Amino acid sequence: MIELRQLTKRYGEVTAVDGLTVDVRPGVVTGFLGPNGSGKTSTMRMILGLDRPTSGSATVGGRPYAGLPAPLHEVGALLDPHAVHPRRRAADHLLWLAQSNGIGRRRIREVLELVGLAEVARRRPGGFSLGMRQRLGIAAALLGDPPVVLLDEPVNGLDPEGIRWIREFMRGLAAEGRTVLVSSHLMSEMALTADHLIVIGRGRLIVDTGLDAFLRSRSVQAVLVRVRPGEDAARLTDRLRAAGATVRPEEGDALTVIGLSGAEIGRAALTCGIAVHELTPQQSLEEAYLDITRDSVEFTAAGGPS
C-alpha cells in the first residue's frame, strides 16, 4: 500500500502539494485526477524519492522509496516516456536497469513481449513513436514484477488498440492484488479503468472515494441525444440552450445535453417538430469531474471563436 501522510511540497512561495493524506490500496485501479498544476506529478515524484517533501511523508509498504534495497522489485513507475537515451537500443535500455537490481536477462525478453515490443528490441528509441516509448516505459516499470505500479498519463500517444491494451493490462494487475496508481486527463478512460478515484486541486485533496460512489453522489445530469443531423440538430441545440442547458456536439451527429432531463429534452424537441432518435441518460465522469474541480483550475482558456 502507498501511504501519504500530510504530504507537502513547496517550491519557493508556490505550494505544489498541500497536506495530502491518502492511502492507495492494493487490488484496485486508483485513478489520480486533477487539473494541470494540481500537484499530481509532484506527488508521484515524492512517492518515488525523486523530490524530497517539505514536510509529511510518502511510503510504500511502510518504507520510503529510498529505503528499499531493490526498488524495482517493489515499485515500478512510468513518469516520462522520453526518459530514455535515444541511441541506446530498447533491450539495452532495459538491460542496465535490470542489472542495477539483480534482474536476469530472460525478464527483459518477457516484458518486451508483454508490451508488444519484442520485434523492435534491437531498435533505438530515438526512432520510436510516442506510443512505442510509452510501451518501453511500461516494460521498464514491470522489470522487477513489482507489487506496486505508478503510471503517469500512460495512454498518451497510444492508438485505440494500445489504449484498450493498457486498460485491460492495468485492470489485470489490480486483479492480481497489486497496487495500481494511474494519472490521466482522459475521463472517458478513467470511467472504464478506475475502481477508485483520488482527485486533487491546487495540491489539496478534493475526493477520495470509489468511482461508483462518486458518480452517484454528483448531481450532474447528462443525456445523449440523437436527431437528424444538420438543421434539426442546430434548431434543437438553440432551443435547449435557450432553456438553460449546456449542449455539446459529439461524434456521430450526437449531442450531449447537461442540465435537462430526457423528458424535458423530448418535450422541447416536440414543440420544434423534431423527431428524436435517441435519448440516453449518461453517468458522466467528465462532467462530474469538471464540476468538482471548477474552482481549482489554474489555467483556463477563453471561449471559442465568435
N, C-alpha and C positions, 0 to 999 in steps of 0.2 A: 504494500500500500504506500502511496505517496501522501505525506502529511505536511501541510503548510500551516505554520502557527505564527500569526501576527507578522507575516512576511511583508517587509517594507524595503523599497529601493528608491533612493533619491539620487538624482544627478544634478548637483548644484541646488538651485531653487525649484527644480522640477521633481515632483513625486510621481514616479512611474508606477509603483505598486504600493498600496496603502493599507497596511494591516490585514492582509489576506489570510484567512483561516479556513481551510477546506481539507477534506480527505478525498483522495481519488482511489476508489476501491477496485479490487480485482473482480473479474467475471463479467464486467460490463464495459461497453464503449462509452467513455465520457467525452462529450463534446465541449470544447473550451472556446467560448464565443465572446466577442466584444468588438466594438468599433476600432478602426485604426487608431493607434496611440493609446489603447486602453490598458496596456501592460501585459498582454498575453506572452509575447516573445521574451520580455524581461523576466517574467515568472518562470518560463521554461529554462531560460539560461541559468537562473539561480538554482533550480532543481538539479541541473547538470553541473553545477560548480563553475560555470563559465563567468558568472558575475557573483560578487560577494554581497549578501544582503546588508543594507544599512542597519537593519535590526530584524529580529524574528528568525525563523528557521525554516528550512526545507529539507526533509529527509525522505529516504527511500528504504523501506523495510526497517525503519527506526534509526538509520545512519545517514549522515551527509554523504553525498556522492564522492567527495574527496577521500572519504574513509573506506571506500570499497576496494578490496585488494585486487580484484579483477573485474573492473566495472562493466565491460562488455558482456560478461556472464550474468550481470544483474539488471542492467538498463541498456536498452537500445534506443537510439534517437536519430531523427532526421530534422534538422532545423534549417539547413541551407543546401539545396541540391547542387549549388555551384562550388561548394567547399571540397573540391577535388582538383588535383593537378591535371590540367588539360592534356598533358602529353604522357602521363603515366597510364599504361593500359588498365582497363577496368579490373581485370583479375589481379594485377599487381597492386592496384589501389587497395583492394580487399586483403591482399596478402600481408602488407605491412601492418594493417590494423589487426589482422588475425594473429600475427607473430607477437605483437605487443601484449596480447592477452593469453598466449599459450593455446591458440586455437589451430587445429590441423588444417592442411591444405584441402582435404576432402570436403570440409564445410564450405569452402569458397565455391566449389562447383555446385554444391547443394543449394546455396542461397541464390546463385546466378540462375539456376534452373527454376527456382521458386518464383523469381520475379520476371522470368521470361527473357533474360539477357545471356543465356548460355552461348548462343551463336555469335555474340559480339564480344566475348570475353577478352579477345586479344586486340580489340579496337581501342583507340584513345578517346576519352570522354570529350575532348575538345571538339569532336565532330558529332557529338550526341545531341539530339533534340532535348528540350526541357523535360519532356515525358520520360525519355530514357535516363536522364540524370536523376529524376525522381526515383525511378526503379533502382538505380545503382545505390542511391542513398538509403533506400529501404533495405536493400541487400546488406549494406554495411550495418544497419541497425539490428539486423537479425543474426549477425555472425555468431554471437555467443548464445543463441537460443534463449534470450533473456525473458524473465517473467514480467518485466515492466517495459512498455514501449511508448515513446513520446514521438508524435509526428506533427510537425508544424506545416499546415497547408499542403498535405500530401497529394491532393488531386490536381494541383496547378500543373498545367501542361499536358495532362493525360487526355487521350481520346476517349470516346464513350466506352469502348471495351476496357480500357485501362481504369476508368473510374469505377465501372462495375466490379472489376477485379479487386481493386484496393478496398472497396466497400465490403465485399464478401470476405476478403482476407482479414480485415480488422475485426469483423464480427466472429470469424473463426478463431482468432487469437483470444478474444474475450471468452468464447465458449470453452476454450481450454483452461480457463481460470486465470488468465493473465490480466494485468492492469494495463489498459489502453487509454491514453490521453491524446486527443487529436484536436487541433485547432483548425478552423475553416471559416471562410466568409460565405460559403455556398450553403444557404439554409436548406435548399432542396435536398442536398446530400446529407446534411445532418439529420433531417427528418427521416431519412431512410436508414441511417447508420447508427446514430447515437441512442443509447438507452437512458443516459443521464446527462444533464446539462449543468455546466458552471458558466455563468455569464458575469463578466466584469465590465465596468465602465470607469474611466479615469482612475484606474488602479484599484477600485473598490468592488467588493462583491455585491452583485445585484440579485442573482438567482443561483441556488444550489439545490436542484430537485430533479426528479425523473422527467423524461420527455413527456410521457402521457399526462402526468400531473400538471406539468407546466402548460400544456395546451388546454387542458380542462379549466385551468384557473384563469385563463385570459378571456376577455370578453370580445376579442376581435372577431368580427363576423365577415366571412368571405364566401362568395358564391361564384362558381364558374358558370358563365352564360355563353350560349352559342345561339346566334341568329344568322340570318342571311348576310354574308359579308357585303361591304360597300355601304349603300345608303341606309339600310336598316340598322347596321351596327353604329353608324355615325349618328343617326337620329336617336337611337336608344341611349347612346352614350351621353348626348346632350341632355336628354330628359332625366337620366339618373343623376347626372352631376347637378342639375338644377334642383333635384330633390335632396342634395347634400351628400350624395355618395361619392366615393373615390372609385374611379374606373380606370383600369389598366389593361391595355391591349396585350394579348398573349399570342403565342404561336398557334397556327391553325385557325385563324379567324375567331378566336375565343376572346372573351372579356372576363377579367376578374373584378368583381364588384365588392367593395368594402363599405359597410355601414347600412345596408338594407337587407332585409330577409328575402328569401326566394319568393314568398307570396307578394311582397311589395314590388319586387322587380317584375313579376308576372303581370301584376295589375298595371304597372307603368307601360309595359310592352303592349298590353291590350288596348289601353287608351290611345296608343300611337298606331294601332292596327298592324303590329309587328308580330309575326309568328316566331315563337321561341322553340328552338330545337333541343336545348339542354339547360337545366337549372340544377347544379350540383353543389350542395354546401361543402365547403372546404375547411379542414383544420390546417391553418396556415402558420407554420413555424416562422416564416419570414415576417409576416405581419405582426405576430406576437412579439418577435424579437425587436423589430423596429419600434414597436410601441413602448417596450420597457427600456430601450436604450436611447430614446429620443433626446433626453436631457444630457446624455453622456457622449454625444458625438462631437469630436473636436474639430473636424473639418467637414463642412457642408458646402455643396455646390449650389449655384444659383439655378433657377428654373431653366427649362429648355428654351429654344428659340421661339419668339413670339410671331 
